[in-house]
Amino acid sequence: MKPVAAHSRAARAPLATLAGRLVGPEALPRGPGQAMIAGRDWDRPRLGRTVRGVATRRATATEGSTTKEGEYNGPEPKRFAIAEGNRVAVLTAAVTTIMRFGSGALTKGYKASIDKTPEGFSGYAFVSGNGRQVNESSKVAEFPRPNQPLEIYEFEGCPFCRKAREAVSILDLDVLFYPCPKGGTTYRPKAVELGGKAQFPYLVDPNTGVSMYESDDIIKYLFDTYGDGEVPFLLSPSFLTAVSCGLAMLPRAGKGTTFAGGKAAVKPIVYWGYEGSPFCKIVRETLVELEIPHLQKSCARGSPKRQELYKYMGLFQVPFIEDPNTGVSMFESAEIIKYLRETYGAQA
């Protein structure tokens, strides 16, 4: 997969004009000399604070997307904001990543460089200011890419499943996750039907015809087939890996483990995120508890898909979901969780 080229300012002019008409001149893009921090707010159309749910977007669609151009209908993205009442959840979710030493937060071969900001640059950069920017890259663009998304049956509260998900993020793979919480009535029985036992994670690769249990075997298979064959130390079979994965479950014990009941989603939700993000984790817990299948567009640090999402939406921020069942798309973890529960929860 090749990184998506950044748009020029000339190409953005019509969208900038539209932004000015919709939400006023304060929505127009800022210059590259102004600070752009951590992929949350940089050189993009800013959403008007008085017009909720209106955003300009890029014309280029991505695989699995359903939202039409100009129809972003979610809440205004807010950089570094933790919704009131959500602080404990986000902080405890962050602790799980710390206890795993950040595994899953960076793509394979990640590196960062400080470069001069090209004239007229409009694209993803980790940090930018004063004519310089921090660019991120990795080796994943050199790896074989599956033609079809892999399929994994798993659930959030399983330490063995976490290892497999970390591998998915590190390799920047798109995966169709079928949540299998305890008491689940759809995908847990389906996994048993396919593999013969209720053991997770369970991988099905439609590209090769391979299916398998055992997290260590799955991880080795993924790195051999879609990587460079080298399994990172933090994912290798070892006492440290086993203990750290187990301990990482404690801060969010019981979350993403048991089926909460509700209305089935007919089509999988498109979900942009990665394993190392606490904001993504709490959304994933809800997806699992409601047994909502979701196509994960992995975008850990160094992923070319960060540029892709920027091109697609005019900014990079995760989690981001697109629901083909309702036409809704949105950023902001707290709002996403509220939406999922109201749409697919027991009271839906």
C-alpha positions, -999 to +999 in steps of 0.1 A: +000+000+000+014+033-010+010+064+012-017+087-002-004+119-016-013+151+002-037+175-015-025+209-026-041+242-014-053+248-049-073+216-048-088+226-015-101+260-026-137+249-034-140+232+000-126+262+018-151+284+001-179+261+011-166+261+047-167+299+047-203+299+035-215+273+061-198+283+092-182+317+086-147+329+078-133+315+111-136+280+095-111+286+068-078+268+069-049+281+089-014+286+074+013+260+078+033+282+102+007+278+129+011+250+154-004+216+145-003+191+173-005+153+174-028+147+145-058+164+162-058+199+147-036+210+119-040+229+087-076+218+081-110+234+079-121+241+115-156+232+123-178+262+134-187+261+170-222+275+164-231+250+137-230+216+152-227+186+129-215+204+097-181+197+083-164+199+049-148+167+037-126+154+009-141+140-023-121+108-023-139+079-007-123+049+009-132+012+007-162+005+029-171+041+034-208+051+031-209+088+040-215+111+010-194+142+004-205+171+026-227+149+048-206+145+079-234+144+106-215+138+138-203+160+166-175+185+162-141+169+166-123+183+196-086+178+200-073+164+233-108+167+249-121+141+273-158+143+277-171+150+312-179+117+329-155+098+307-122+107+323-119+075+344-126+053+314-100+070+292-074+071+319-078+034+329-078+025+292-045+044+288-030+024+317-036-008+297-014+004+269+013+015+294+012-019+310+018-034+275+047-010+270+029+007+241+026-024+220+002-018+191+007+020+191+034+020+164+035+003+131+064-020+122+096-001+114+082+032+128+104+062+125+099+100+128+119+127+111+119+165+113+117+181+079+111+214+062+074+220+055+069+220+017+054+252+003+016+248+000+017+215+020-017+202+031-016+168+046-010+148+078+020+156+100+024+147+136+036+182+147+042+212+125+052+248+131+077+275+122+082+260+088+092+225+101+072+194+107+075+160+122+068+133+096+061+097+105+068+066+084+072+029+087+080-003+068+044-015+063+040+000+028+067-025+018+048-055+031+024-078+012-012-065+016-042-088+017-067-083-011-096-089+013-099-080+050-089-107+074-116-120+097-110-124+135-135-137+160-125-124+195-136-101+223-120-072+241-116-086+276-094-115+264-056-111+269-048-135+241-071-116+218-053-084+227-020-098+215-036-106+181-051-071+179-017-056+187-002-075+158-030-063+135-022-027+144+016-031+141+012-046+106-014-020+096-039-046+085-076-041+078-096-067+097-133-075+099-138-082+136-166-104+147-172-098+185-177-129+206-186-117+241-197-142+267-234-149+261-232-136+226-259-151+204-244-145+169-207-147+164-196-168+193-218-197+181-206-189+145-170-193+156-178-226+172-195-237+140-165-228+119-137-240+141-153-266+164-147-249+197-153-218+218-117-206+218-105-171+210-090-155+190-100-174+159-085-162+125-100-167+091-080-155+062-101-155+030-070-146+009-052-179+017-079-202+030-061-205+063-080-206+096-065-211+130-067-208+168-039-199+193-027-163+195+010-171+192+003-191+160-019-164+146+007-137+153+035-157+137+013-163+107+004-126+103+041-115+104+052-143+081+024-136+056+019-098+058+051-086+074+088-092+074+087-125+093+101-109+125+077-110+155+083-081+179+097-090+213+066-078+231+045-102+211+069-132+212+060-162+234+075-153+267+068-149+304+068-111+301+043-111+272+020-134+291+022-115+324+019-080+309-011-090+287-028-105+318-021-075+340-033-051+312-068-065+316-071-054+352-077-016+348-107-024+325-117-057+341-150-069+328-153-043+300-158-057+265-164-092+279-201-099+283-230-095+258-252-066+268-281-075+245-296-053+218-304-049+182-282-066+156-263-045+131-271-058+096-239-045+080-205-041+097-196-006+109-164+009+094-142+018+124-109+037+121-087+031+151-058+011+166-049-009+196-028+016+215-053+044+218-074+047+250-102+065+231-104+037+206-103+011+233-135+023+251-153+024+218-141-011+210-154-023+243-189-011+234-187-026+199-180-059+215-206-057+243-232-049+217-219-076+193-215-052+165-192-064+136-168-038+125-142-034+097-112-019+114-091+004+093-059+002+113-040+034+116-014+032+143+015+057+144+034+055+111+004+041+091-001+054+056-038+053+064-034+084+086-028+103+054-057+085+038-082+095+065-068+131+064-075+131+026-109+116+031-122+138+060-099+168+060-084+159+094-070+129+112-086+119+145-096+085+159-118+068+167-139+076+136-169+054+126-192+052+095-224+032+100-237+019+066-269+009+084-279+045+093-256+067+072-242+082+104-205+091+106-188+106+136-157+114+156-155+117+194-154+085+215-180+095+241-205+105+213-198+073+194-205+052+225-237+071+231-248+066+195-240+029+195-259+023+227-289+043+216-290+026+181-280-010+189-284-013+227-310-032+246-333-002+247-330+006+210 
